[in-house]
Amino acid sequence: MQLETYISDLLYRYECVTVPEFGAFLTQRVPAVINGSTNTFYPPKKNLSFNEQIQKNDGLLAHYIADVEKIPFELANEKIQKRVKILKSLLTQGETLTFNNIGDIVFNNEGKILFEPSYHLNYLTDAFGLAQFVSPAITREVYKETAQTLQKEIPIAFTPEKRKSIPYFRYAAVAIIALTLGGYVASNYYVNQIETHNQLAQEEAHQKLDNKIQEATFVIENPLPAVTFNVSKQVGIYHIVAGAFRVEENCEKKINQLKAEGYKARKIGVNKYGLHEVVYASYENSEEALDALHKIRKTSNKDAWLLVKKLD
């Protein structure tokens, strides 16, 4: 039994997933981080940790396995116990336990469990589709300092000869202002003329169209029978997400691809990060949704995940 697959599924929705008689995997939400020295932006995420002191069976993992594999709850508990015995035996032999997309667990020299989390997956569903990126450094302050240095080194001053020529500059400035005002008035007049012309032409076109519509007579001798289409609308709050896309064209391509594969794919809207979300299908029943998710992960897309959300 691939126990880590079920643990990974539950970490998307819960902050604590306990493996009875073994320990608990914990998640803690951390905000987005900016590294000023490297100009790197990191999206918000869930940090993973492991606590071997929490071993009491809360039933969460067993219930999930029972729902997915369609087996009794007691049998799911027995399968967990067998897997835990194997894991403990491997640890005592000095082996490193690797839980895919979760992390590695090993005994240290003192016999204590050490956990090294994996960073391949971000279990924070709100940040789905976001990745870290590096921004180029902004050198605005450098330009400002350069300009200030140039002003100090090359001061602007008027000599007596330049002062004598100032009246000519004043006359030139007055002439430029007069020309500007004149051009502005002429431009406004020209724009008003164009708008008046456009309005009259539009009214004339509408009048001609109305006259043609009034004169036209439509006669259908053999009308076609009415056709009724039965369109089924997908409902439900359980959605299996196939991906989220910044460009809407890519979103439509993904929908067409999934429909060609036989899925009832559709777009469920834009999340708060501006990404278009595409789902394989939506379900009203959680058991059907989990069963479909397990099949999709097993056959086509191991990164698919379940979104529980009531759509408007």
N, C-alpha and C positions, 0 to 999 in steps of 0.2 A: 504493500500500500504506500503510495506517494503521499506521506503525511504532510510534507512541506507545501504541496499544492493547495490543500485545504486550508492550511494556516495562512498562506499568502492571500487566498480569497477573502478570508475574514479580516485581515489586517486593513483592507480598504475601508471597512465599515466600523470596526471596533478598535478601542484603544488598548485592550488587553485580551490576548488569546492564550488560554491556559492549556498546557499539555499535562494531563493528570499524572502525578508521581514523577514528573520530570522538571517542569518549570513553566514560566510564562513569558511570552513575547509581548513587549510593551511598545506603544507608539506615543510620541509627543510632538505636537505641532510646533513648528518654528517658522517665523516670518521670513520674507525675502531679505537677502543680505547683499550688500555692495562692498566689494573689496577695493578700497581706494588706491592701494599700491599697484594692483594689476588691472584696475578698471573692469573687473568681472562682476556681472550681475547673476545672482543665484535665486531661482524662484522659491516660493514657500514650499515646505515639504513636511513629512513626518520623520522624525528621528527614531530609529529602532534601538531597543535595548532588550536585555534578557535578565530575568530575576529567578534564580533557582529556588528561592524561598517560597514562591507562590506555586503550590502544587495541588491545591484542593480542586476537585472536579466540579466545575460550575455547569457542565452539560452543554456548553456552547459548541465546542468542537464535535462532540459526539452527535448532537442533534443535526449539525450541518452535514456530517458524513452520512448519517442515516437518510437525510432528505435527498442527497445527491445519488447515493448508491441504492436507494429504495430498499433498505434493510432495517430490521428492528433496532431500536435504540440500544438494547442490551448487547446485540451483536457488534454494533459500532464501538461500544466501550471495550469489548474483548479484543477487537482488532487494534485499538489504540494501545492497550496493555501489552500485547505481543510486540508491537513496534517499539514501545518504550524499553522493553527488556533488551531488545537487540541494540538499541542506541546506547544504553548504559554499558552493555558488554563491550561495544566498540570503544567507548570512552576509556574504560578501565584498561584496555589493551594499548592505550596511547594513540588511538586513531583520531583524526580530525573529522568531525561531522560537518558536512556541507549541506546546508538547506538552500536550494536554488532560490535566488532573488530575495533571500532573507539574510543569510550570513553564515559564518563558521563558528563551531563550538568545539573547544578542546580543554583538557585538564592541564592546569599549570603544575609546577613542582610541588605546590602545597596541597594539591588535590582539589583545588577550587576550579569552578568552571569559568573559562574566559570566552567572551563572545565578541566577535569582530563582524559588525554589520556590513551588509552588501549595499552598494549605492546604485545598482542597476535599475531599480524601480523606485518611483515616487508614489507612495501609498496615499498621498493627499489628492483626492479626486477633484478638488477645486482647481488644482494646478495641472490637470491633465493636458498634455500637449505642449507644456512650457519647458524650455530648456535653458541652461546657462549660456550666456554670450558675453563677449568682450567688446567694450565700446572704445573707440579711439579717444585719446586724451584731448581735453579741451584746453587750448592755449590762449584763451581770451585775455587773461591777466598779463601774459608775456607781451602781447601786442600793445596793451595799454601802457606798460612800462616803457616799451620802445618808443611810443609816441611821446610820452612825457620827456624822455631823454632827448629826443630830437628838438622838442620845443625849447629845452634849456640850452642846447648847443647852437641852435639857429634861431635867435630871437628876431621878431618882426619889429622893425622901427621905421619911422618916417624921417627922411632928411629934409633940410630946408627946401631943396629943389622939388622934392615930392609934394611938400605942402603947397607949393605954388600951383601944382597941377591938379589939386583936389577939386576946385570949382568945375573943371571939365568933367571930372568923374561924376559930380553931382548932376550936371546937365545930362550926361549920358544915362544916369540912373533914372532921371525924370522921364526921358524919352522911352526907356525900356518899359517903365510902369505904364505909360500912356498907350504904347503899342500892345502891351499885355491885356489891359482893360478893353481896348478896342477889339482885340481878337476874341476875348471872352464873350463880349456882347454879340459879335457876329456869329460865334459858335453856337450860343444859346438860340439865336434866331433861326439858324440853319437846322438845329436839332428839333425845334418846335415845328418847323415846316415839314420835316420828315415824319414826325409823329402824327401830325394832322393828315398828311397824305396816306399814311398807313391805316389810320383809323377809318377814313372815307373808303379806301379800297376794301377793307375788311367788311364794312357794312354793306357795300355794294355786292360783294361775293355772297354774303349770307342771304341777301334779298333774292339774288338769282337762284340760289339753291332752294329757298323756300318756294319760289314760283314753280320750279321744276317738280318738287315733291307734290305740290297741290295739283299740278296738271297730270301727274303720273297715275296710271290705273293698273293695279296688279290683279290678274285673273289666274287662278290655279284650277284647271279643269279636273285633274286627277291627283288630289292631294295624297301624299304618302301616309301610311298608317303611323301612329305614334309608337315610338320605341321607348321602352323602359329599361334603364340600366340599374342593376343592383350593385352598388358600390359599398364595400365593407370598410368601415372606418376603424383603424386600430385604436384601442383604448387600453388603459392599464397604467400603473405607476412603476412597473418594473421594466426597465429598458436595458438591453444588451448593447453597449456602446462599441462601435467598430473603429471610431477615430474622430478626431476634431481637426478642422482645417481652417487656416487663415484665409485662403482664397476659395471663394464660393464655387468656382468652376471645378476645382479638385473635389469639392464636396459632391457635386452632381455626378462626376465621373465615378466616384466610389459607390454612390447609390445605384447607378446603372450596372456596375460590375457585380454588386451583391444581388441585385434582382436577377441578373443573368444566371447566377448560381442557385437561384430558387428561394432566396430570402425575401421577406417582406420589408425591405430596407426603406428608410425614409429619413428626412431631416427633422429634428425635434426643436430646432431653434439655435440661438446664439447664446453661449454662456457669458459670464461677466468678464471674461478675458477677450471677447470679440471673436471666438472660434466657433465655426459652424459644426455642430455635433451630428454625427450620422449613427444610426442604430440598426442592428440586424432586424429587430422586431421588438414589440412591446407586449407585455403580459399583465393580466389581472391577478394571476396566481403566482405566489413566490416559488412554489415547488416547480411549476412548469418553467419559470424563468431560470432557476438554478440548474435544472436538468438541461435546458437548451444551452446555457452558458458552458456547462461542463463539456457538452458535445462539440461546441464551436472551438473551445480551447484545445480539445483533443485532436480535432480534424483539420482546422484551418488557421486559427488565430489565437496563439497562446496569450496575447496581450489584451484580449477582449475583457471587459469588466462590466459589472452590473451597477446601473444607476437607479436609485430609488427616488423618484421625483414625480409629483403631480403636475401635469402640464396644464397650462391655461386653455 
